[in-house]
Amino acid sequence: MDPATSMEDKRPTSASHLEDFKKAGDAHQVAERGQVATDIYGHSLVQFDPKAESRLRWKIDLYIVPTVALLYLFCFIDRANIGNAKIAGLEKDLGMTGYDYNGVLSVFYVSYIVFEIPSNMACKWMGPGWFIPLISLGFGICSLGTAFVHSRAAISGVRFLLGIFEAGMLPGIAYYMSRWYRRSELAFRLSLYIVMAPLAGAFGGLLASAILKLDGFGSLHKWRMIFAIEGIITCGLSLIAFFTLTDRPETARWLTQEEKDLANARVKSERVGTTEVLDKIDKTKTLRGILSPVTLTTSFIFLLNNITVQGLAFFAPTIVQTIYPKDTVISQQLHTVPPYVVGGFFTVLFPFLSWRFDRRCIFFIFSAPLIMIGYIMFLASTDAQTRYGATFLIASGAFSFGALCNAQVSANVVSDTARASAIGTNVMLGNVGGLISTWSFLPFDKPNYHIGNGLNLATSSCILILSTGLLFWMKWSNKKREQKRVDEELAGLTLQQQQDLDWKHPSFRWRP
């Protein structure tokens, strides 16, 4: 039987379902547990009022985004402020020499990588409304504790603990926001908090400069004040978040019942065969999220990109120091700010365009050449202005991948469990790139850092090749899926077995 004929044979059932939902007057029926929002072909069974959706989306934006953005801003500052502390005397005071600084950075990434997927599954189990403020408080305390270390061993221990708490932050917020937004909307909303990474570089430089102008903070002086003041701010924000962060639409006191139903129904309407937005954790769906071809490829792209992003965060002050060696420490700190501001603009621009076009792969392909050109400039020239200009291009191309990659893996699975594990996998592999970045700029390679710049040119070139290949593979795979006979492949399967198929469901289509 022809697939098109098979689909036509089933359409009366879907149409009658659609009429039933229209008669209900709203999305309440499909919002309930046990009700599907799509037919077996993935077509939505309910129509939504665009104006009502727009009002709901704006309301969610105002209540959700500012809190997670502020938490992530200070999360990234607490992670990267060691770069500012380094040129303010941290190495000398702690007796660090040679590769000691690189080793301290690496310790953070060991725990950060190991706890990535477990943290995101714990986030799903506990609920993001409690989990995210809790780990925020944890890394705020660790940052504060860094102000009181007096040896390399002590700072390594604190950085290890910092990695445990921060492991759940980026994937946890990405997973949390996937509970509220459609696939096409997610990349831009993720960018609104991920933009805090480049802004943390800019704001962190300004804040460090301002703190270093103080004579002292209690008994603390110089770089110790940076960790203490920024850690206290993070602790304060996390305590506020315990009261302001809403776990999911059903628990949002600021939504009416009709808005709660709409929030659930519109997310469910994009998930073929799904009867509940928040399913129970099970092994099959967890592995579907981790082992999806799109998850694995996108995660490797994120790994390559993070070698650049994290390297820039940790070594931007050092790189600027080699470009402007005669400037004061405060002047060198301030020179790290403008590239981050420009990078922040592109961090929001590319995901915004991704939302409008509902595409992500094409923006991977657009971004990679910007990074490549920046590192070619570093390798080809020793002129200070040229090398400083290169940092702007690199920041412009690199920072948008955080939002785009997490949105990409989220868009290409079905269940909530698979989404949690897919995002956790993406960020885990991304942080392997962060670990590599800690060894990309080595002391013997300065002032021109040919090894570090050559490595980053190679990674950005690989991103361009992989992104192009992924785009063509997804289009090819979707054409093959069009030939499948949905009724025959689903015959004899229970509803639970159909849901466990996730991205292997015959009606599922990759979303490039």
N, C-alpha and C positions, 0 to 999 in steps of 0.2 A: 504494500500500500504506500502511496506517495505521502511524505511527511506533511505536506500542505493539506492534503485531503484529511489526514488524521487530525490535524489541528482544527479544521472546519467542523469535523464530526463532534468535536468536544466543545465548540464555542457556545452552543445553546445553554449548556450547564453553567459556563462562566458568566454568560449574559444574565441568566436568571439570578445568579448570586449577586451580580452587580446591581440589579434592580432591587433586590432585598435590602442591600446596604443603602441604596439611595432613599428607600422608603423610611429607613431608620432615622434619616434626617441629619446624622453626623457620623463621626468616626467611632462612636462609643462601642459598637458591636465588635469591630475588628480589633479594638484596643484590649478586649478581654482575653484572658488566658484561654488557650484551647481553640481560638479562632484564627484561621489563616487570613492573610490580606492579599494573597496572590492565588491565581489558578496554577495548575501543574506546569504551565508554560512560562511562569514568572510574570504574567500580566497582572497589574494591580486590579483588585476587585472593588476598590473604593475611589471616588473622585474627591479631590480636596479643593476647597475655596482658596485661590492664590492669595487673596487679601488676608484671610484668616491665618494662612501659613506665614505670610510676611510679618504680620503683627506678632505671632508667636515667636518667630525667629529673632526678631528685634528684642523681644522681652528676654529671651534666653541669652542673647548676646550681652545685654546689660547686666544680668545677674550672675552669669557664669564666668565670662572671659576676664573681667578685671581682677578677680580674686586669684585665678590660676596664673594670670600673667605676672602679677606682683610676686607671687611665691616663686615662680620660675626665674624671675629676674634675680632675686637674691640667692636662689639655688645656684645659678650660674656664677654670680659674683663670688659666692663662698667657695666655689670650685676653682675659679680662675685667679682669685686675688693673690695666689701664691706667686704669680708672674710679676705683679706689682711689688710684692714684698721682696722678691729676689733682688731687684735693682735698688731696693731701699735698705739693703744690708743683711737680709736673712741668712744668706750663705756664710758670710763672714762670722756673724754672731753664733751660728750653730757649728762652726768649724767644718763646713762642707767644702770638699774639693773635688776636682775631676768630674766623674760621672755621678756624684752623690745626688745632685739636684734631679737628674733624669731618673735615678732610682726611686726617689721620693714620689715623683709624679707617677711612676709605674705601679707603685703599691696601691694607689687609689684605684687604678683601673683593674687590678686583680679582683678585688671585692666587687667592684662595679659590674664587671662582666659576669662573674659567678652568680650573683644574686638577681640578675636582670629578669629572667623568665619567672623564677619563684616569686619575685616581688609583684609582678603583674598578676599572677594567679592569686596571690594573697590579697591584692587590691580588689579583684573580682569577688573573692570570698568574704572579705571584711566590709567592702563597700567603699568607693572612692571618697565619700563625704567624711569618713573617719581616717582612712588610710593616708590620704595626701597631707592633711594637716599634721598627722602624727610623725611621718617621716620628715616633714619640713622642720618640725621642732627638733628632731634628732640631728639633722645636719646643721641647724643653727647652733646647737650646743657644741657640736664638734668644731665648728668654726671658732666659737668663743674659746674652746679649749686650746686651739692652736696658738693663741696669744701667750700661753703659759709654758710652752715647750722649751727645753734647754739643750736638746741633743737631737741628732739625726734619727736615733731609734724612736724617740718620743714623737717626733713629727710624723714618722712613718706609721706609727700605731694609730695616731689620730686620723691621718689620711685614709687608712684602711677602713676605719669606722665610718668616715665621711662617705666612702664609696658604697658601703652597705645601705646607708640611708638614702643616698642620692640615686641608687639603682632604680628605684621605683618611680622616680619623679617624671622624667620625660615620657616613658611608655604609659605610666599611670594616668597622666593628664590626657594623653592622646586617646587612651581607651575610654576614659571618663567622658570625653567630649563626643565619642562615637555613639554614646547612649542618647545624645540629644539632637544630632544633626544627620541630614541625608548625606549620601556618599559625595555628591558634587559639592556640597557646602563645607565639607570637613577640612579640606586643605587650607582654605582661607582662614577658618577659625583656628586651626592649629598654628598658622603663621602669626596670629595675633598674640600668642604667648611665646612661640619660638623666636619671634623677632626680639624677644628680651635677651637672647644670647648675644647678638651683636651689640644691642644697646647696653648689655652688662659690660661688654668690653669698653664701650664709650663712657658709660656712667661710672663703671668701676675705676677707670683711669682718672676721671674727674674727682670721684669720691676719695680715692687714694691720695691724690694731690692735695685735696682740702684737709684730709686727716693728718698728712705729714707736716702741715703747717702748724699743727697744734704743738704746744710744748710737751704735753703729756696727757694721758687719760688714766686717772688714778695713779697707780704705780707703774703703768706701762708707758713705753716710749717707742718712737720710730715705727718699724713695721709691725710690732705687736699691737699697736693701736688699730691698724687696719682690720686685723682678724677680730679683735674684741668688739669694736663698734658695729661692724657689719654683721657679726654673729648675733648681737643683741637685737638688732633690727629684724633679722630673720625670725628669731624666737617670738618677738612681739606679733609679727604678721601671722605666724602659724597659729598662735592662740586665738587670734581674731577669726581665722579660717574655720576653726572648730564650730563656730556659731553661724558662719555665713555660707559655707559650702553645702549645697543641697545634693544628696546622694544620687537621685534619679527623679524623673518627672513625677512619679506617684507620690513622692515625699515632699514635693515643692509646695510650700505654703503660699507662695506668690503666684501660683497658677490656679485657675478655676478648674473644676472637674472636666469641663468641655475642652479646655486647653491641654490638660493631662492626657485625655483620650486622643486628641489630635497629635500630640507629641509622640505617643506610642505608635499610633496607627501609621503615621507617615514614615517612621523608621522601619516598621514591620513590612510596609508595602514594597520595600526594595529587597526583601529577603525571601526568596522563593521557598514556598512550603513551610515557612516558619510560623509556629503557633504561639510563641511567646518571645518577647524582646530579650529578656534576661533568662536564659536557659541555665540548667545546672551544669557544673563542670563535669565533663566526662573525657576519657582517654582518647576516644576516636576523634572527636572534634578538636581537641587540643593538638593532636598530631596533624590533623588536616591543616590547621593554621600554620604550624611550624614547617611542614613539608610541601606546602604549595610551591610550584615552580616560580610563581610571581613573588612570593615572600622571600624565597632563597636568593633569587637574582637581585631583587630590589635591596635586600639586606646587604648583599655584597657591594652593590653600588654605594650604599650608605657607609659601609666600612671604608671604602676608598675615599669618599668625600670627607669623612671624619678625620682622616689623617691630615687633611688641610685645615678643617675648621678648628679642631682641638689644638693643632700645632700653632695656629694663629693666636688662639686664646692664651696659650702658655708662653709663647715666644715672641709675640708682637712687641712687648717692651724691649726685649733683648735685640730684636731685629732693628727697631728704631734707634736703639743705642749705638748700633754699628753704623747706621746711616748718618746720625747726628752725634758723633762721639764727644764733641766739645760743649754740647748743651748741658744745662743743669738737669738733675734727676726729675724735677717737677716739669720742666719743659719737655723732657723725653716722655714722661707719662702723658702729657697733654697731646703730643704728636700721635699717640695711639688712638685718639678719639675720632677724628674725621673719617678714616676708612671704615670704622664700625658704623657710623651714622649712614654712610652711603650704602653699606652692606645691608643695614636694617631696612632701607627703602626697598631694595630688591627682594628682601625676605618676604615682604608683604605683597609687592607687585606681582611676582610670578604666581604665588598661590591664589591671588585675587583673579588673575586671568584664568587660572586653572578652574576656579569655581564657575566662571562665566562660560567657559568652553567645555567643562566637565572632562578635561584631559590633564594627564600628569606626565606621561612619558616624553611628550614633545618638549616640555620645559626642562627635563633632564638634558635633552639634546641641545637646547639653546644655552644652558648655563655652563656646560663643560668647556666650550671654547674660551669663555671669559677667563676661567681659571688658567687654562693652558697659556693664553697670551701673557697673563701676569707673570707666570713662572719663566717663560721665555725671556721676558724683560729682565728678570732677576739674573738669569744665567748669562745674558748677552751684554749686560752693562754694569759698570761699577759707579755710574753717575748717581749721586744721592737723590736728585729730584726724580729721575727715571725709576729708581727702585722704590721710592716712596709712592709714586704714582701706581706702580704695580700692585701695591697692597690694596688699593681701591678696587681694581679689577678683580682681584682674587676674592675679596669680601663680597663683591656684587654677585659673583657666580656661585659661591660656595654655600652661603647661609640659607638659601631657600630650600635646600635638599631635606632639611629636618622636617619641615611641614609636608613637602611633596612625597617623600618616601613613606612616612607614616600613614598619610592619606592613601597612598597607592596600595599598601598591604591591607589596609582596612577595607578599601573598596572591593578587593578581590577575594574576599571570603564571605560566608553567609551568616553563620551563627555568632552569637556574642562570645562564646568560649573560644572559637577559632580566631576571632578578632583579638581577644586578649593575648593569646599565644603568638599570633602573627606579629603584633606590634612589639611584644616582648622580644621575639627573635630578631626583628629589625633593629631594635635599639641595642640588643646584646652584641650583634655583629658590628654595629656602628661603633660600639665602645672598644671592640678589638682594634678598630682603626685608631681610636683615641690612644690606646696603649702603644701602638706602633709610633704614633706621633710624638710620644715622649722621648723617643730615640732618633727622631728625624733631624734635629738640629743639635749637633754635637760640638763640644768645646773646641776640639782640634780643627773643626771645619770653618771657624769664623775667621775673618769677618764676612766673607762672601757666601758661605754655606752652600757650596756646590752640591753636596750630597743631599741635603734637605730639599733644596729647590728642584734638583733633578728627580728625586723621588716623587714630589708633588706634581711635577709635569707628567710623569709616567702614570700616576693614579688618575689624573684628570683625563688623560688620553684614553685610558681603559674605560672610564665612565662613559665617554662618548661612544665607544664601540659597543659596550654592553647595553646601553640605553637604546641605541638604534636596533640592535639585535632583538631586544625584548619587545619593542614595539611591533616589529614584523612578525615575531613568533605569536604574539597575542592575536593579531589579525588572522594569521594562518590557522591557529587553533580554533578561533571562533567560526571560521568557515567550515571546518571539520565538524564542529558541534551542530551546525545548521542541518547536517545530513542525518543526525540521530533521530530515531523514532521514539519519542518521549514515552508514549503509552506502553510500548513493548519493554523498554528498559526499566520502567517503574512497576510493571506487572508483578504482583505477588509480594511486593515490599510493604511492610507496615509503615505508618506515618513516621514512627521513630527512625526506622531504617532509611527512609527517604531524607529525613533531616540530617542524619549522620553522614549522608553523601557530601553535604556542604558544597564545595566548588566542583565536586565530581557529579553533581546533579545534572542530568542531560539538558535541562533548560537554563542552566547558569551560563552567563557570558562574561568573559574577561572585560574589564573596564580600563583601557589604556590611558 
